[in-house]
Amino acid sequence: MEELLEILENLHPEVDFSDCDTLIDDKILDSFDIITLVTEINTEFGVAIPAEELIPENFNSAEALYELIERLQDED
């Protein structure tokens, strides 16, 4: 989780990602941020996020995103 928080904080240092659960709903993350996140997650965690997983629920919080990463890692 620490690696993910670091990636997120590099995108938006002003956001408290450990508490925020409205990253998409409040438009904190935009489409460019999502592309960057997908690339960084692939590099850092070795998982590719498929297009069908690119839904707001998976990106609204660091916790949801980390759960997605763990689920994808388990599927490999």
C-alpha angles and dihedrals in degrees: 000000000000091000091052093049089051091052091049093046090052088057096046115008091179094065126087097223094180091068106025117099099168101068093135099028091055092041093241089135118046131190093274090053090051091052090049092047093050090051094045092047090051090052098041101037102023095235129124114216108221120224093250089061093055093099129130094248090063094050104037093094140015088242093055091047092050090050088053091051092050092048092050091047090052091052092058 
